[in-house]
Amino acid sequence: MKAMIETVTGMTMTREINISDTPIHTIRAFYQEDATAASQIFSSERAIGQLMDGHIDEDRSAFELITIEGDSIRADWKIPLCNQPAIKEELARIEAEGRTPTFVVSVSALVA
């Protein structure tokens, strides 16, 4: 599905995402396909390396779907989007209205 990826600084990028993938896999694939654009969602080079190794600071990082009402639903980084009921339900509502879903994404490095 086509989705908008928005950074915390407001930059937006259109991407094809697969809701059968986890957010970690989605962002990893995005970085592998377009490192320059994807680097905008990372707080540092260290955060990129950690995510590529499958690690993420889930408390300080975000992968959130913006609802029709403008609220956000925080996704679990390690569960496929299609297996997260609130996300799946809202995606269906967004699609029914003919809109493109928007995910706000930021990735922070784990603190040592």
C-alpha positions as CSV (number, residue, x, y, z in Angstrom):
1,M,0.0,0.0,0.0
2,K,1.1,3.6,-0.6
3,A,1.8,5.5,2.6
4,M,3.2,8.8,3.7
5,I,6.2,8.7,6.0
6,E,6.5,11.9,8.0
7,T,9.6,12.8,10.1
8,V,9.2,14.6,13.4
9,T,10.5,17.7,11.6
10,G,7.6,17.6,9.1
11,M,9.4,16.2,6.1
12,T,7.2,13.8,4.2
13,M,8.0,11.0,1.8
14,T,5.7,8.6,-0.1
15,R,6.6,5.0,0.2
16,E,5.1,1.6,-0.7
17,I,4.8,-0.4,2.5
18,N,3.6,-4.0,3.2
19,I,1.4,-4.3,6.2
20,S,2.5,-7.9,6.6
21,D,5.9,-6.4,7.7
22,T,7.0,-5.2,11.1
23,P,7.8,-1.5,11.4
24,I,11.5,-2.5,11.9
25,H,11.5,-4.4,8.6
26,T,9.6,-1.5,6.9
27,I,12.2,1.1,8.0
28,R,15.2,-1.2,7.3
29,A,13.9,-1.8,3.7
30,F,13.3,1.9,3.2
31,Y,16.9,2.7,4.3
32,Q,18.3,-0.1,2.0
33,E,16.3,1.3,-1.0
34,D,16.9,5.1,-0.3
35,A,19.5,5.7,2.4
36,T,19.5,9.5,1.7
37,A,15.8,10.0,2.2
38,A,15.5,7.4,5.0
39,S,18.3,9.0,7.0
40,Q,16.0,11.9,7.8
41,I,14.1,9.7,10.3
42,F,17.1,8.7,12.3
43,S,18.6,10.7,15.2
44,S,22.2,9.6,14.4
45,E,24.4,7.2,12.5
46,R,24.4,5.0,15.6
47,A,20.6,4.7,15.4
48,I,20.9,3.6,11.8
49,G,23.4,0.9,12.7
50,Q,21.4,-0.3,15.6
51,L,18.2,-0.6,13.6
52,M,20.0,-2.4,10.8
53,D,21.1,-4.9,13.4
54,G,17.5,-5.3,14.6
55,H,17.7,-3.2,17.8
56,I,15.7,-0.1,18.6
57,D,15.0,2.1,21.6
58,E,11.2,1.5,21.6
59,D,10.6,4.1,24.3
60,R,12.3,6.9,22.5
61,S,11.5,5.9,18.9
62,A,8.1,6.2,17.2
63,F,6.2,4.6,14.4
64,E,2.7,6.1,14.7
65,L,-0.3,6.0,12.4
66,I,-2.2,9.3,12.2
67,T,-5.9,8.7,12.5
68,I,-8.7,10.3,10.5
69,E,-9.3,12.5,13.5
70,G,-5.7,13.6,13.7
71,D,-4.7,11.5,16.8
72,S,-2.0,8.9,16.6
73,I,-1.8,5.2,17.2
74,R,1.6,3.9,18.3
75,A,2.7,0.7,16.5
76,D,4.6,-2.1,18.2
77,W,8.0,-2.2,16.3
78,K,8.2,-6.0,16.4
79,I,4.7,-7.0,15.3
80,P,3.5,-6.9,11.7
81,L,1.2,-4.0,11.1
82,C,-1.6,-6.4,10.0
83,N,-1.4,-8.1,13.4
84,Q,-2.0,-4.9,15.3
85,P,-5.8,-4.5,15.6
86,A,-6.0,-0.8,16.2
87,I,-3.6,-0.1,13.3
88,K,-5.4,-2.5,10.9
89,E,-8.8,-1.0,11.8
90,E,-7.7,2.5,11.3
91,L,-6.0,1.7,8.0
92,A,-9.3,0.2,6.8
93,R,-11.1,3.5,7.8
94,I,-8.5,5.6,6.0
95,E,-8.7,3.5,2.8
96,A,-12.5,3.6,2.9
97,E,-12.3,7.4,2.7
98,G,-9.8,7.2,-0.2
99,R,-7.0,8.8,1.8
100,T,-3.3,7.8,2.0
101,P,-2.3,6.8,5.5
102,T,0.5,8.8,7.2
103,F,3.0,7.3,9.6
104,V,5.1,9.6,11.8
105,V,8.5,7.9,12.3
106,S,11.6,8.7,14.3
107,V,14.3,6.3,15.3
108,S,16.6,7.1,18.3
109,A,19.8,5.2,19.3
110,L,19.8,3.0,22.4
111,V,21.6,4.7,25.2
112,A,24.6,2.6,26.5
